[in-house]
Amino acid sequence: MAKRMFPDKELSAKAIKALMDARCLPSGPQQLDALKKAAQLRDAANSYHQLFSAEFAGPADHARS
């Protein structure tokens, strides 16, 4: 079975970078839009992690053999 690679770390890194970039902008509508984008990236990373994390996976099906 091939090892599955999930981009949740990449999404988290993008969210952090977007937040840092947004904080460097002067106050105003451009900064607000950048902060919204950073929040969306953070939410996407959290959702992706919850969907594909083994921690949240259902019980293993041992009935199949």
C-alpha contacts under 8 A as a table, 3 or more apart, distances in Angstrom:
res1	aa1	res2	aa2	distance
6	F	9	K	7.62
6	F	52	F	7.84
7	P	10	E	5.00
7	P	11	L	6.14
8	D	11	L	4.98
8	D	12	S	6.06
8	D	45	A	5.39
8	D	46	N	7.81
8	D	48	Y	6.25
8	D	49	H	5.98
9	K	12	S	5.02
9	K	13	A	6.10
9	K	45	A	7.73
10	E	13	A	5.05
10	E	14	K	6.13
11	L	14	K	5.05
11	L	15	A	6.12
11	L	41	L	6.58
11	L	42	R	7.31
11	L	44	A	7.32
11	L	45	A	5.18
12	S	15	A	5.05
12	S	16	I	6.22
12	S	41	L	7.39
12	S	42	R	6.30
12	S	45	A	5.60
13	A	16	I	5.15
13	A	17	K	6.14
14	K	17	K	5.11
14	K	18	A	6.00
14	K	41	L	7.07
15	A	18	A	5.08
15	A	19	L	6.16
15	A	38	A	5.14
15	A	39	A	7.21
15	A	41	L	4.97
15	A	42	R	5.19
15	A	45	A	7.92
16	I	19	L	5.13
16	I	20	M	6.22
16	I	38	A	7.31
16	I	42	R	7.81
17	K	20	M	5.10
17	K	21	D	6.09
18	A	21	D	5.10
18	A	22	A	6.04
18	A	34	A	7.12
18	A	35	L	7.58
18	A	37	K	7.36
18	A	38	A	5.07
19	L	22	A	5.03
19	L	23	R	6.21
19	L	34	A	7.50
19	L	35	L	6.22
19	L	38	A	5.20
19	L	39	A	7.84
20	M	23	R	5.22
20	M	24	C	6.62
21	D	24	C	5.29
21	D	25	L	6.89
21	D	34	A	7.88
22	A	25	L	5.40
22	A	31	Q	5.57
22	A	32	L	7.92
22	A	34	A	5.18
22	A	35	L	5.66
22	A	38	A	7.77
23	R	26	P	7.83
23	R	31	Q	7.29
23	R	35	L	7.82
25	L	30	Q	7.54
25	L	31	Q	5.56
26	P	31	Q	6.47
27	S	30	Q	7.62
27	S	31	Q	5.77
27	S	32	L	7.61
28	G	31	Q	5.49
28	G	32	L	6.31
29	P	32	L	4.95
29	P	33	D	6.16
30	Q	33	D	5.22
30	Q	34	A	6.24
31	Q	34	A	5.00
31	Q	35	L	6.09
32	L	35	L	5.10
32	L	36	K	6.21
33	D	36	K	5.08
33	D	37	K	6.26
34	A	37	K	5.08
34	A	38	A	6.24
35	L	38	A	5.02
35	L	39	A	6.19
36	K	39	A	5.07
36	K	40	Q	6.21
37	K	40	Q	5.04
37	K	41	L	6.25
38	A	41	L	5.13
38	A	42	R	6.20
39	A	42	R	5.02
39	A	43	D	6.13
40	Q	43	D	5.06
40	Q	44	A	6.09
41	L	44	A	5.00
41	L	45	A	6.18
42	R	45	A	5.13
42	R	46	N	6.21
43	D	46	N	5.07
43	D	47	S	6.05
44	A	47	S	5.09
44	A	48	Y	5.98
45	A	48	Y	5.12
45	A	49	H	6.09
46	N	49	H	5.12
46	N	50	Q	6.24
47	S	50	Q	5.14
47	S	51	L	6.14
48	Y	51	L	5.14
48	Y	52	F	6.17
49	H	52	F	5.46
49	H	53	S	5.42
50	Q	53	S	5.52
50	Q	56	F	6.28
51	L	56	F	7.22
52	F	56	F	7.50
52	F	57	A	7.48
53	S	56	F	5.57
53	S	57	A	6.57
54	A	57	A	4.92
61	D	64	R	6.61
62	H	65	S	7.42
